[in-house]
Amino acid sequence: MKATFCRKILAVLVFAILAFGTAQAQRIAYVDVNRILESVNEYKTAQAELDRVSSKWRQDIAQEYDKIKGMYNRYQAEQVLLSDEVRKQREEEIMNKEKEVRDQQRQKFGPDGELFKMRQELVRPIQDKIYAAIEDYAKERGFDFIFDKAGNAGMIFSNPSYDKTDDILAKIRR
């Protein structure tokens, strides 16, 4: 009976020591990157410039679509009076103009368009500065992970010692 009691105490002690030794508390924090960005004057200025340019481009494209609509309305009104050849020519003009405007729209607002490039040029340095400040803060204060509250960026900082990618790759390659 005394031996089983000693084993139980020993087992509890071993468990406690292992739990205490391996259960290092991970320090986790979150930040609201949107709130930080909106408090930076450089960002406000860059965003205002992007909005101004974007609005101008949208207005220009809307005017072009209005021209196309006018071309189409004239075509509809004159269609009965036109020969087949002239009708086809006008239809092609309208379709070509529509394609031209869609291409212009894609060039300005597409995934690799001018607005995207301009945003990268104006906003990216500000974001990089903020992310560097977050990383410095995490290292200074001993945080292991920092997440973006808005969820846009997900994890902003993680202590490299928690990256177990190489361990998993090694396990897979065995």
C-alpha positions as CSV (number, residue, x, y, z in Angstrom):
1,M,0.0,0.0,0.0
2,K,2.8,2.3,0.9
3,A,4.5,1.5,-2.5
4,T,1.4,2.4,-4.5
5,F,1.0,5.6,-2.6
6,C,4.6,6.5,-3.3
7,R,4.2,5.6,-7.0
8,K,1.2,7.9,-7.2
9,I,3.0,10.8,-5.5
10,L,6.0,10.2,-7.8
11,A,3.7,10.1,-10.9
12,V,2.0,13.3,-9.8
13,L,5.4,15.0,-9.2
14,V,6.8,13.8,-12.5
15,F,3.6,15.0,-14.3
16,A,3.8,18.4,-12.5
17,I,7.4,18.9,-13.4
18,L,6.8,17.9,-17.0
19,A,3.8,20.1,-17.3
20,F,5.5,23.1,-15.6
21,G,8.6,22.7,-17.7
22,T,6.9,22.3,-21.1
23,A,4.0,24.6,-20.6
24,Q,5.6,27.9,-21.4
25,A,2.9,30.5,-21.8
26,Q,2.8,31.8,-25.3
27,R,2.3,35.6,-25.4
28,I,-0.3,36.6,-27.9
29,A,-1.6,40.0,-28.8
30,Y,-3.7,41.6,-31.5
31,V,-3.7,45.0,-33.2
32,D,-6.2,46.9,-35.3
33,V,-4.1,47.7,-38.4
34,N,-7.0,49.7,-40.0
35,R,-7.2,52.0,-37.0
36,I,-3.4,52.4,-37.0
37,L,-3.4,53.2,-40.7
38,E,-6.3,55.7,-40.4
39,S,-4.4,57.6,-37.7
40,V,-1.3,58.1,-39.9
41,N,-1.5,61.4,-41.8
42,E,0.7,60.0,-44.7
43,Y,-1.9,57.2,-45.2
44,K,-4.8,59.7,-45.1
45,T,-3.0,61.8,-47.8
46,A,-2.3,58.7,-49.9
47,Q,-5.8,57.4,-49.6
48,A,-7.2,60.9,-50.6
49,E,-5.0,60.9,-53.7
50,L,-6.1,57.4,-54.6
51,D,-9.7,58.3,-54.2
52,R,-9.3,61.5,-56.3
53,V,-7.6,59.6,-59.1
54,S,-10.0,56.7,-59.0
55,S,-13.0,59.1,-59.1
56,K,-11.6,60.9,-62.1
57,W,-11.0,57.6,-63.9
58,R,-14.5,56.4,-63.1
59,Q,-15.9,59.6,-64.4
60,D,-13.9,59.4,-67.6
61,I,-15.1,55.8,-68.2
62,A,-18.7,56.7,-67.5
63,Q,-18.4,59.5,-70.1
64,E,-17.1,57.0,-72.6
65,Y,-20.0,54.6,-71.9
66,D,-22.4,57.6,-72.4
67,K,-20.8,58.1,-75.8
68,I,-21.3,54.5,-76.6
69,K,-25.0,54.7,-75.5
70,G,-25.4,57.8,-77.8
71,M,-23.8,55.9,-80.7
72,Y,-26.1,53.0,-80.1
73,N,-29.2,55.2,-79.8
74,R,-28.3,57.0,-83.1
75,Y,-27.8,53.6,-84.7
76,Q,-31.2,52.3,-83.5
77,A,-32.9,55.5,-84.9
78,E,-31.2,55.2,-88.3
79,Q,-31.0,51.5,-88.6
80,V,-34.0,51.1,-90.9
81,L,-32.5,53.6,-93.3
82,L,-29.1,52.1,-93.5
83,S,-27.8,49.6,-95.9
84,D,-26.5,46.2,-94.6
85,E,-22.9,47.2,-95.1
86,V,-23.3,50.5,-93.2
87,R,-25.3,48.8,-90.5
88,K,-22.5,46.2,-90.0
89,Q,-19.9,49.0,-90.0
90,R,-21.8,50.9,-87.3
91,E,-22.3,47.8,-85.2
92,E,-18.5,47.1,-85.4
93,E,-17.8,50.7,-84.4
94,I,-20.0,50.3,-81.4
95,M,-18.5,47.0,-80.4
96,N,-15.0,48.2,-80.9
97,K,-15.7,51.3,-78.8
98,E,-17.1,49.1,-76.0
99,K,-14.1,46.8,-76.1
100,E,-11.8,49.9,-76.0
101,V,-13.6,51.2,-72.9
102,R,-13.6,47.8,-71.2
103,D,-9.8,47.6,-71.9
104,Q,-9.3,51.1,-70.5
105,Q,-11.4,50.1,-67.4
106,R,-9.2,46.9,-66.9
107,Q,-6.0,49.0,-67.5
108,K,-7.1,51.4,-64.7
109,F,-8.9,49.2,-62.2
110,G,-7.8,45.6,-63.0
111,P,-5.7,43.4,-60.7
112,D,-2.5,44.7,-62.2
113,G,-3.9,48.0,-63.2
114,E,-2.7,51.5,-62.7
115,L,-4.7,52.0,-59.5
116,F,-3.2,48.9,-57.9
117,K,0.3,50.0,-58.9
118,M,-0.4,53.5,-57.5
119,R,-1.7,52.0,-54.3
120,Q,1.4,49.9,-54.0
121,E,3.6,52.9,-54.6
122,L,1.7,55.2,-52.1
123,V,0.4,52.8,-49.4
124,R,2.9,49.9,-49.3
125,P,5.8,51.9,-47.7
126,I,3.4,53.1,-44.9
127,Q,2.2,49.6,-44.3
128,D,5.8,48.3,-44.3
129,K,6.6,50.9,-41.7
130,I,3.7,49.9,-39.5
131,Y,4.5,46.2,-39.8
132,A,8.1,46.8,-38.9
133,A,7.0,48.8,-35.8
134,I,4.7,45.9,-34.8
135,E,7.5,43.4,-35.2
136,D,9.9,45.6,-33.1
137,Y,7.2,45.9,-30.5
138,A,6.7,42.2,-30.4
139,K,10.3,41.4,-30.0
140,E,10.8,44.1,-27.3
141,R,7.9,43.0,-25.3
142,G,8.4,39.2,-25.8
143,F,5.2,38.5,-27.8
144,D,5.2,35.2,-29.7
145,F,2.3,36.0,-32.0
146,I,0.5,39.2,-33.1
147,F,-2.7,39.1,-35.1
148,D,-4.6,41.7,-37.0
149,K,-8.0,42.3,-35.4
150,A,-9.6,43.2,-38.7
151,G,-8.4,39.8,-40.0
152,N,-7.2,41.2,-43.3
153,A,-3.5,40.4,-42.8
154,G,-4.1,37.5,-40.4
155,M,-0.9,36.9,-38.4
156,I,1.4,39.9,-38.6
157,F,4.2,38.6,-36.4
158,S,5.2,35.2,-35.2
159,N,8.3,34.1,-33.2
160,P,10.3,32.0,-35.7
161,S,11.0,29.4,-32.9
162,Y,7.3,28.3,-33.3
163,D,7.7,27.6,-37.0
164,K,7.6,23.8,-37.3
165,T,7.5,23.7,-41.1
166,D,10.9,22.1,-41.4
167,D,10.0,19.5,-38.8
168,I,6.9,18.5,-40.9
169,L,8.9,18.5,-44.1
170,A,11.5,16.2,-42.5
171,K,8.7,13.9,-41.3
172,I,7.1,13.7,-44.8
173,R,10.4,13.0,-46.5
174,R,11.2,10.0,-44.2
